[in-house]
Amino acid sequence: MKKRIAILGSTGSIGQQALEVIAAHPEFFEVEVLTAQNNAGLLVEQARRFKPNAVVITNETHYLLVKDQLKEADIKVYAGENALSSVVTMDAIDLVLTALVGYCGLKPTIRAIEAGKTIALANKETLVVAGELITELARQKGVNIYPVDSEHSAIFQCIVGEFQNKIEKVILTASGGPFRGKKPMDLKNVTKAQALKHPNWNMGAKITIDSATLMNKGLEVIEAKWLFGLKPEQVEVTIHPQSIIHSFVQFEDSSIKAQLGLPDMRLPIQFALTYPVRFKSDFPRFNIRDYPALTFEPPDTETFRNLALAFEALDRAGNMPCVLNAANEVAVAEFLSDRIGFLEMSALVEQCLEKMDYVKSPTYEDYVYTDKETRIKALEWMRHHSLSVNR
């Protein structure tokens, strides 16, 4: 039987590449649900090609457009955030790929787990914000969560067949982004155009900025802790400019495994969709002769403060990772709107971590409140503590 897939965020970078993987294996996959926030035109185009049972356009102002464009097709059209969280519970869905960006992925992922759906997780913020809640719920429901991020997929691939062996530590690799080697003075007047030019990966705007500040790696550190049941001290980060080794796993006997490949998100997406089987692909092959030197260096956490702040939030635990994520989402949005400088993003996140109330054992309602309050306070502090910049 075909595996029936719901893709939350099908018009984004991960969603589009997931559809490429599905299109390459039509005998194994069937698209059941597609969703988008604003890109109604591409959602309609995808729906016409893949003929899902239903589509959801989260921004309700686009509902009539999508409905009209698909009126000749036998496709249900829904709109709004509640529809997004409801559609994942459909009986016809086998696997939910959460490729949404940011905090908005939390609620539909919870609903999908409650409905017993297998999860392919590209929305790292879900585990950053509420890792304890998500992993406990998945355990209770017997739901598998397969990682889609290249680094966590690499770790997963390295521990397949090693589940009886204890992990000593994992080492997440980071390219270092477009500003590797730069110091604060060099970054004072960085523009968003410069920050959006990632040297190796083609990604959406938010994750590209996070990569430039090393916040993306910080979020991945927190995600790794929950995905693989690690302690904070078992997760390390190394800068690897070539982006060929996607992560390492060291076991108790000192042996290290690594997963290598060209920077291509289709491979981890396909592995999450097909596990435990590896499907043949036509992806470009890595040739070691093309990379005679693979290099590694420690991250500069003094210049790129976000990585240190993420470790701090992880150590403090409770609702602090939720604060970290919410403050960062505000900071990135303000930077992309030219209302805050590159270095000020870290200053804003640090301010929020210092000032927001700490909740040791948060409930879902605590996460919702923390996220909302952090966003409000972040904007207030930005405007009243000289963090805003004039461009």
Secondary structure, DSSP 8 states (H G I E B T S, - for coil): --EEEEEETTTSHHHHHHHHHHHH-TTTEEEEEEEESS-HHHHHHHHHHH--SEEEESSGGGHHHHHHHTTTSS-EEEESHHHHHHHTT-TT-SEEEE---SGGGHHHHHHHHHTT-EEEE--THHHHHHHHHHHHHHHHHT--EEE-SHHHHHHHHHHTT-TTS-EEEEEEEE--GGGTT--HHHHTT--HHHHT--SS----HHHHHHHHHTHHHHHHHHHHHHHTT--GGGEEEEE-TT--EEEEEEETTS-EEEEE--S-THHHHHHHHHTTS----------GGG-S----B---TTTSHHHHHHHHHHHH-TTHHHHHHHHHHHHHHHHHTTSB-HHHHHHHHHHHHHHS---SS--HHHHHHHHHHHHHHHHHHHHHTT-B---
